[in-house]
Amino acid sequence: MKLTKTNIDRVAKPGLVKSDVLYWDTETKGFGLRVTPTGLAKFIAQGRVRGTEIDARMTIGSYGAWTVDDARRKADEYRHQFEDGIDPREARKQDEAEKVTLRQVADLYMERDGKMRESTKAEMNRHVDKVFADWKDKPIASIREQDVRKRHKEMCAKGLDGRPAPGQAQISLVTLRTLVNFANRRFKRADGSLLIPNNPVHAMKDDWKEFEPRTRHVELNKVGEVWNKLGELRVAARDAAALAGVDLVRFLMLTGARKSEGGSLRWEQVHIDDDPAQCWWHLPSPKNGNPVWLPLSSQAVAIIKQRPKVKLPDGTESPFVFPSKSRCGYITDTRAPLEQLSKVKDIASDGSGAVSPHDLRRTFVTTGFSACGIDLFKLELLTNHVPQGITARHYLQTSRLQYLHPEVQSICDWIEEQARIAHAKATGANVVPLRA
């Protein structure tokens, strides 16, 4: 049947057919019309892609929205693509893929079930929304090497706040590289090749700096003084939030925890028992993905027992051990107590006079290894760094670590002993209790 307006009006009526019927145009090869029992009519084009055994059928559009002549011209375009060996369906996918933005790729990447921690998502969002703000709504395939090189140079020179940030520049490019690689796995060109043949970040590898590992920690001969200072700050805390901040810093010093792990600790993740060796705290989804139950020393247990359970405005109790009025509900900023610690003379191993939450984590490991003689692999476990050796990974208990309670207790006893010695020196006492 020649597809004309008159002929289409005659067949595109409700109730004339019981199932879909195809009408092929006698004038243009591969041009047709599909009519449903409801009378809905849509133009189609069909043909075999040259060099393949693939028969492709394309929907052009609805009769009415498309005139016969416009639909016939579109069918001719598809026929030319078939003859050129192009599958229009793949070409359409490519066209859509080439329009996918950096923001859309990041959202798809983060939507994968159980693949990312919330803190990792937050960092990726910060990179996309802040570092790459000018690109986030542009096609990811349009990002060029020269664009990346320029942005890296800008970040190294003035960061996001006017201060040099070479570390953040490099980390943000790792995020971009990850998203480009993900886009290449998720989207393809019509011929099956990569959407982005050359990852624009790869060319930056020779420009990246080798950063020295951070080793700063509290000098061991200052640990006692620091512990005493935290005790003074606790007594002087002006409100509940300040008290929670000080207690969190004390907890980090006694456990070697990351700030985010300690700060977000929930009451349900803590177990206190009459048997000191059975007191533990639980990290269900830590950074390395290895859920772990960590022993608590008697000193850490004392901190938790001192923590009040806080009532929220809605009358319920805060689920967090170290709560705050922030949006997330727990302490995330420990700058105030740490700034007070900087007043301890020669506190830091690098002479900077300042310490960070992660420095306390390194102090925990340094104390355990240097002062208490604890094996390094045990300290790796206690800081939830799973040993990488075959034997350790497959035969050691790396999740339920209550059996390492003696090691944790020895570290915390040493800290407490150093505090007594520091107090004796400060008050002029000439008798200092010695460890048994």
C-alpha atoms as one frame of an Amber mdcrd trajectory, in Angstrom:
protein
   0.000   0.000   0.000   1.306   3.418  -0.873   1.449   5.420   2.296  -0.606
   8.546   1.778  -2.750  10.588   4.099  -5.921   9.210   2.504  -4.846   5.580
   2.814  -3.607   6.026   6.376  -6.855   7.708   7.465  -8.702   4.728   6.038
  -6.774   2.061   8.009  -5.899   3.946  11.213  -9.230   3.540  12.953 -10.100
   1.870  16.279 -11.450  -1.665  16.037 -10.438  -2.441  12.451  -7.739  -4.910
  13.516  -7.368  -7.293  16.460  -3.568  -7.036  16.676  -0.830  -4.785  15.339
  -0.675  -4.659  11.543   2.258  -3.489   9.397   1.703  -1.673   6.108   4.744
  -1.281   3.859   5.026   1.604   1.427   5.186   0.606  -2.253   7.224   3.666
  -3.142  10.029   3.841  -0.549  11.782   0.607   0.403  11.764  -0.132   4.153
   9.234   2.609   4.955   6.161   1.384   6.823   3.312   2.064   9.179   2.319
   0.111  12.283  -1.342   0.323  13.284  -2.640  -0.923  16.643  -6.183  -2.159
  17.470  -6.849   1.233  19.088  -6.151   2.988  15.794  -2.773   4.409  16.858
  -0.466   4.653  13.828   3.316   5.054  13.908   5.764   5.379  11.040   8.672
   2.905  10.994  11.774   2.246   8.943  13.394  -1.153   8.535  16.497  -2.451
   6.804  19.576  -4.648   7.069  22.821  -3.054   8.196  25.374  -3.628   5.418
  28.102  -6.087   6.308  26.026  -7.693   9.065  23.047  -9.992   9.477  21.329
  -7.410  11.670  17.827  -6.311  10.706  17.104  -2.998  12.365  13.666  -1.504
  12.820  13.362   2.131  13.846  10.279   3.953  15.098  10.096   7.330  13.371
   7.093   8.782  15.181   3.318   8.967  15.396   1.103   9.782  12.441  -0.191
  13.286  13.043   2.965  14.416  14.786   4.763  13.467  11.579   3.455  14.098
   8.063   3.841  11.337   5.487   6.440  13.309   3.535   8.538  14.113   6.635
   8.397  10.495   7.779   9.405   9.274   4.294  12.448  11.583   4.306  13.432
  10.282   7.756  13.079   6.708   6.465  15.440   7.608   3.613  17.990   8.865
   6.151  17.794   5.564   8.016  18.128   3.628   4.732  21.308   5.508   3.910
  22.694   4.624   7.349  21.851   0.933   6.767  23.723   1.058   3.458  26.721
   2.717   5.122  26.911  -0.114   7.661  25.545   1.996  10.520  22.921   0.677
  12.909  20.788   3.754  13.731  19.898   2.273  17.113  23.559   2.244  18.126
  24.043   5.685  16.614  21.182   6.955  18.771  22.758   5.402  21.856  26.051
   7.075  20.960  24.353  10.419  20.527  22.722  10.056  23.941  25.986   8.872
  25.500  27.883  11.846  24.118  25.450  14.157  25.935  25.850  12.522  29.372
  27.229  15.096  31.801  29.904  14.759  34.454  27.219  15.225  37.126  25.071
  12.433  35.637  28.024  10.039  35.492  28.877  10.801  39.133  25.270  10.155
  40.175  25.227   6.819  38.329  28.535   5.868  39.925  27.278   6.644  43.434
  23.918   4.899  42.918  25.565   1.460  42.808  24.214  -0.490  45.778  26.604
  -0.866  48.678  29.654   0.223  46.697  30.502   3.486  48.480  30.529   4.856
  51.996  28.664   8.109  52.630  31.912   9.937  53.401  33.368   8.819  50.050
  30.240  10.011  48.260  30.522  13.363  50.024  34.119  13.758  48.867  33.210
  12.869  45.272  30.316  15.350  45.327  32.656  18.028  46.647  35.088  17.421
  43.798  32.341  17.467  41.145  30.452  20.460  42.575  33.422  22.557  43.692
  36.639  21.611  41.909  34.935  20.838  38.585  31.986  23.221  38.956  32.464
  24.627  35.427  32.265  21.130  33.910  29.648  19.337  35.969  26.734  20.121
  33.615  28.755  19.643  30.434  29.183  16.303  28.582  31.931  14.310  30.231
  33.158  13.367  26.753  33.886  17.055  26.063  36.521  17.378  28.831  39.909
  17.754  27.174  43.471  17.208  28.345  44.233  20.922  28.205  41.191  21.624
  30.389  42.424  19.134  32.984  45.954  20.476  32.898  44.720  24.051  33.404
  42.459  23.117  36.325  45.215  21.126  37.989  47.545  24.116  37.738  44.872
  26.425  39.226  44.217  24.081  42.161  47.937  23.702  42.877  48.331  27.485
  42.921  45.273  28.625  44.883  42.991  25.684  45.692  39.365  26.481  46.419
  40.053  29.135  49.043  43.040  30.995  47.642  45.667  28.767  49.255  47.866
  26.276  47.354  46.357  22.785  47.404  48.518  20.382  45.370  47.254  17.418
  47.364  43.601  18.223  46.713  44.424  18.929  43.070  45.770  15.421  42.700
  43.006  13.715  44.673  40.291  15.477  42.679  41.882  14.313  39.423  41.795
  10.743  40.732  38.032  11.237  41.136  37.754  12.545  37.581  39.829   9.661
  36.220  37.580   7.202  38.033  34.434   8.763  36.575  35.824   8.816  33.026
  36.756   5.130  33.311  33.278   4.372  34.635  31.673   6.297  31.757  33.697
   4.188  29.309  32.411   0.999  30.914  28.812   2.193  30.979  28.568   3.953
  27.584  29.905   3.038  24.135  30.052   4.484  20.648  28.017   3.008  17.780
  30.933   0.784  16.683  31.486  -0.492  20.237  34.601   1.604  20.853  35.197
   3.674  23.981  33.131   6.818  24.473  36.314   8.634  25.595  39.236   6.935
  23.786  41.886   8.766  25.802  41.197   9.488  29.455  42.261  13.161  29.749
  43.652  12.572  33.249  46.185   9.936  32.131  48.364  12.579  30.510  48.762
  14.240  33.930  50.586  11.319  35.517  54.030  12.787  34.820  52.943  16.064
  36.464  51.851  14.463  39.731  54.031  14.948  42.750  55.280  12.204  45.007
  54.034  13.231  48.439  56.012  12.071  51.451  54.013   9.887  53.855  52.722
  11.836  56.839  54.349  10.687  60.058  53.531  13.497  62.487  52.446  12.355
  65.930  52.510  13.550  69.521  56.038  13.249  70.862  56.078  10.315  73.267
  57.625  12.427  76.026  54.621  14.789  75.696  51.861  12.178  75.738  51.304
  12.450  79.491  51.150  16.240  79.365  48.649  16.066  76.499  46.457  13.608
  78.383  46.447  15.876  81.429  45.624  18.882  79.264  42.604  17.043  77.869
  41.486  16.351  81.426  41.681  20.074  82.198  39.736  20.921  79.035  37.043
  18.476  80.049  36.596  20.173  83.426  36.517  23.601  81.775  34.144  22.671
  78.937  31.595  25.490  78.597  28.721  23.386  77.227  27.659  19.892  76.147
  29.064  20.277  72.634  32.485  21.355  73.912  32.482  18.447  76.365  31.600
  15.990  73.594  34.429  17.389  71.464  36.996  16.912  74.235  35.725  13.415
  75.026  35.952  12.494  71.341  39.596  13.591  71.188  40.334  11.542  74.324
  38.583   8.544  72.744  40.632   8.914  69.546  43.836   8.985  71.566  42.892
   5.763  73.399  41.670   3.822  70.374  43.577   5.058  67.313  40.235   5.557
  65.565  39.672   7.824  62.610  37.799  11.000  63.507  34.773   9.995  61.405
  34.665   6.545  63.028  34.817   7.869  66.571  32.565  10.857  65.961  29.774
   8.806  64.373  29.911   6.077  67.018  26.406   5.004  68.066  25.369   3.605
  71.401  24.260   0.419  69.683  27.852  -0.100  68.485  29.235  -0.205  72.043
  29.225  -3.196  74.409  30.202  -2.747  78.057  30.659  -5.886  80.176  31.688
  -6.685  83.742  34.586  -8.586  82.181  36.983  -5.883  80.878  38.179  -8.226
  78.115  34.623  -8.372  76.725  34.184  -4.623  76.302  34.241  -3.613  72.638
  33.076  -1.145  70.019  31.934  -2.062  66.528  32.591  -0.520  63.119  29.987
  -2.009  60.743  31.182  -0.308  57.547  34.707   1.101  57.905  36.827   2.605
  55.154  38.359  -0.707  54.061  35.019  -2.544  54.047  36.091  -4.972  56.791
  33.524  -4.885  59.660  35.417  -5.056  62.926  34.835  -5.426  66.673  37.611
  -3.616  68.560  38.513  -4.034  72.251  38.017  -1.155  74.667  40.499  -0.394
  77.429  39.267   0.420  80.916  40.131   4.078  80.245  38.001   4.159  77.069
  35.164   2.417  78.898  35.349   5.140  81.584  34.923   7.823  78.902  31.877
   6.098  77.434  30.316   5.625  80.864  30.780   9.347  81.532  29.001  10.300
  78.315  25.400  11.467  78.924  22.597  10.325  76.658  21.249  13.482  75.066
  17.563  14.231  74.464  16.664  15.580  71.025  14.002  18.282  70.435  11.496
  15.609  69.407  11.888  13.869  72.778  13.923  10.929  71.482  17.491  10.156
  72.501  20.408  10.917  70.229  21.832   7.656  68.891  25.380   9.057  69.028
  27.921   8.760  71.834  29.431  12.127  70.859  26.364  14.106  69.719  26.138
  17.645  68.420  23.524  20.003  66.992  25.022  19.747  63.511  23.020  18.424
  60.584  24.593  14.971  60.844  23.933  14.831  64.587  27.459  14.080  65.814
  30.778  15.844  66.379  32.733  16.401  63.172  34.897  19.363  64.160  37.569
  18.862  66.833  39.575  21.995  66.084  38.767  23.722  69.375  40.312  21.127
  71.726  43.183  20.430  69.337  44.036  24.142  69.190  44.235  24.097  72.978
  46.606  21.114  72.797  48.917  23.143  70.551  49.771  25.151  73.673  51.704
  22.132  74.950  55.312  23.028  74.121  57.030  20.818  71.513  53.945  18.639
  71.214  54.398  17.514  67.595  57.140  15.270  66.240  57.719  17.596  63.275
  58.099  20.694  65.439  55.014  22.339  63.947  53.339  22.816  67.316  50.012
  21.464  66.061  48.293  18.088  65.869  45.335  16.741  63.889  42.916  13.913
  64.677  44.911  11.613  62.399  48.090  12.509  64.279  46.450  10.961  67.351
  45.917   7.784  65.322  49.630   7.722  64.473  50.428   8.435  68.132  48.435
   5.337  69.132  50.485   3.182  66.739  53.792   4.803  67.728  53.030   4.292
  71.420  52.117   0.684  70.865  55.201  -0.125  68.813  57.876   2.046  70.450
  56.746   2.240  74.072  54.855  -1.022  74.564  56.660  -3.374  72.163  53.489
  -4.521  70.398  53.935  -6.334  67.088  53.208  -4.123  64.094  50.695  -6.534
  62.560  48.632  -6.344  65.779  48.643  -2.557  65.601  47.542  -2.775  61.960
  44.586  -4.878  63.081  43.737  -2.506  65.927  43.640   0.411  63.489  41.665
  -1.730  61.015  44.419  -1.999  58.443  44.028  -5.629  57.401  47.504  -7.165
  56.871  48.115  -7.917  53.191  50.120 -11.129  53.525  48.411 -14.344  52.363
  48.686 -16.015  55.760  47.436 -12.979  57.643  44.505 -12.341  55.314  43.294
 -15.926  55.188  44.171 -17.362  58.588  44.148 -14.492  61.089  40.956 -13.353
  62.799  40.707  -9.835  61.373  37.190  -8.866  62.442  36.545  -9.932  66.027
  39.575  -8.543  67.798  38.605  -8.853  71.461  41.619 -11.149  71.855  43.810
  -8.050  71.443  42.418  -6.450  74.604  45.739  -6.876  76.510  47.543  -4.880
  73.807  45.013  -2.027  73.867  45.055  -1.989  77.662  48.851  -1.794  77.748
  48.833   1.266  75.443  46.229   3.064  77.535  47.968   2.123  80.801  51.182
   3.601  79.409  49.374   6.839  78.493  47.907   7.020  81.982  51.301   6.357
  83.556  52.864   9.139  81.479  50.103  11.448  82.702  50.996  10.678  86.348
  54.669  11.324  85.618  53.870  14.627  83.877  51.666  15.683  86.792  54.413
  14.820  89.284  56.906  16.918  87.331  54.503  19.822  87.066  53.740  19.833
  90.803  57.293  19.199  91.978  56.585  15.756  93.419  59.658  13.537  93.815
  57.917  10.159  93.944  56.398   8.683  90.799  54.539   5.346  90.757  56.310
   2.848  88.494  54.708   0.182  86.340  54.763  -3.319  87.715
